Amino acid sequence: MRYCKIRAFAIGLSVLLLSGLVKTAGAANPVVHISPRPLWISALKPYDQRPPARSIENGYFLMLFERQMDVDRAADYHHFIREIVSEAGIQNGSQISVSFDPAYERLDFHEIVVWRDNKPQNRLNPADFKVMADEQDFSKFIYQGSYSANYIIPDIRKGDRIEYSYTITGRNPVFGGRFCQDLYIQGGQVIAHQYLSLQASASRKLYVKNFNKVPNPVITTANGAKHYVWESFQVPAADDLGNSPGWYDTYANIQVSEYDNWAQVINWALAVNPVSSALHGELAQRVAKLKAEAGNDKEKYFRLAVKMVQDEVRYMGIEIGEYSHRANQPERVFNQRYGDCKDKALLLVSILRANNIQADMVLVNTSLQDKVERLLPTTDAFNHAVAVATVNGKQVWVDATMSYQRGKGTDLYFPKYGKGLQLKPGNTGLVDIPVTKLGKITSREKYTVTKVSDKVRLDVTSTYTLDEADDIRSRLASNGLYTTEKNYLKYYAKIYPKIEKRDSLIVKDDEERNELTTIESYLIPDFFTRDTTVVGKFTAGFYANSIDEQLPTITNQTKNPVTLNYPYDIDYTIEVVLPSGWGIADRQYDVKRDAYHFNSDYTAKGNSLLLHYQFSFLKDFIPVDQLEQARQDISLLRDSKLSYSFSYTPGAGNYDTAGIKLHPNVWMIALALITLVICVGLAIWIYHIETPGIVFAHGASFVAIGGWLILVLIGLFITPFIVANTFITGDYFSMSAWNLYTDTGRSSAIRALIVWETIGYTLIFCLAVFCLVLFLNKRDILPKTITVYLGFIVVFNLVDYLLSLRLHSDTVNYTTGYAMVRSIIAAAIWIPYFRRSERVHETFIVPHPPYNFSYEKPGPPAE
């Protein structure tokens, strides 16, 4: 069914294709006619300014894109001038393709001229046209009946200008002569001169709405006709939408409609698709059978009717001519056992009404969803038909094109279509469609390790509920058990190339609860990787691929909303069973935003390590103002939160995981101890260096510790504790941290960072303690020593930040960058203070050794 306008536009290898609401079968011969340009079109002023060379793509550009429409004549005139600027343009721009429907449309070509060296060459030859059936949507089970007139222009060279024009006359009679159209004035590449005009008799009341900064038209009236003109120059190509939601459209376009309100659209649709008051033939017999089976149970009858239409009548659209919008009679659809969305919706509504269940067809837009309310009332606003019924006082929405929906009563999943046009007499506008209860995926992978040399057993149990169960059930019915089993094996073979099937796939389907469970069993040879640095040590790792596959790609260049695979909700657990057991500390992480929620929880119970993940999309897109936060979250998830690795030493029972320090890094411990010993020795030596001989004037100039110095004293006191806590809670002395990112090529970066931070934090610890001792003893060398201390912290944090950049981790970069800025600010404040403050100079005056100096008070001056 093609109720919806196509909200996209492209100017590519072929010129602008006809807006495909009207399609055909073989009602008329697909013939290309040759005729002069129509007399009703307006003449254009010439324009010859080329667009900038850097904006030209595919080797050619449109010097002119002209479209003139006469509503009363049902005529649509197109005129193009395409200029070839490179050899690539010869390949990409030398073909003409125009789509039309011979059932009610006539295609007239007026000219095909190749301008070479400003001299025209007539290339219009009817015999060179190849008219072929389109059927671009046949793979989607939609037969349209449209044709394309294709012309491959011979002998095209660089610098040629291809000029051609044609008119398509006729409109689909299903619309009853009312005009609705979407007109695009921007495409996928630059247009030097764009001209769009629309003319209609003044008696026609046309409503016009602009989208995406379309300039207002120039409107004139002459000879009883109203004329709208949109003209622009050097029209840039529209931005690439990437993975944006279907409702997000950046192309400049105009909507034109002849409808005053939605009530008129409803009345049109009711006239085109009336609900049968009585059923006949085989369908009537089947309805009688459904009534007998359900008895007086309306819910049971409803479920039986839904199941019959969804599962027994396959989806296939023969959308020819008026049947692009007109549904086939329910008896015919049932007898042939196929139909498109409007056929199946009308069939279901008719069956439900046959047992006094109120039901109506509803038109929806699966791309625009609730954004359809932005449009003017129009027959073009919808691309799908569904049904709504009232069963025992409860409103239930049904998409009859879905299949294998199970459950009981009125508990039925319905997609998030947002708003719809309910075809019910008396309705005057769009109605809100409620969000139904969503399904969930619960998956558990259990890896059982007996010995390193043995194959590891992998058991996978996945449970699907509601819509997720419907989806898997439909896939199983389509692919079959054997193919599904092979696909599941291929999925794990990407991770474990030598994996083997241990047992056949088991499927348990509880249709009444609408819960489906699959059970898989495999054997994995060579599960562990031998560590080349430590004899007898093996490593293994996991990655939550099922979650990663759902995460969108967001770059710094992404400037549009990003679509999400909503609804999606998974509870995913990886269990690893080791014979020696685990002794790890629990670890959690949680992030919740407007559009998504992720939670991870790592725990150990006996011999089992449990990696538990929960992830769900809460909305169907990420808005532009939340893209940067989402990019950072996704980067963090992929960098560290979805991965987990551990090492295993058989017999010794030594193993570690990220964040768990069961297997010590003796080299880092030794490095820290050596640094500590050197620092202590240097501190003792420096402390005992004699101060040059001076008189220590006790009392007269001595000032006690106070003022701002109290803050410095507190900072020196707590710094050793902070450093000690950093060593305890960090992974500096754990082999798990040393081996982190081994499989990603970033192990050298993490190791350099660990070495530097181990040395640096040890030096900071020692310097802080040494400064604290000097401070409490009011030593005269304290100002110089604390300057060195503050300066080293700046150098340490700067190097730390530069090393962290190599890890490409936003969290690490932010943390180290913040520490660097904070240390620079602290040094900028305190170093000048200790160099210039009188209180500092009068407080820290005690020399070494104190007994070598005079403590005499100064006497009176000599006479």
Summary of the structure (lengths in Angstrom):
residues: 863
radius of gyration: 38.4
end to end distance: 117.6
largest distance: 139.2
contacts: 2687
relative contact order: 0.06
helix: 32%
strand: 28%
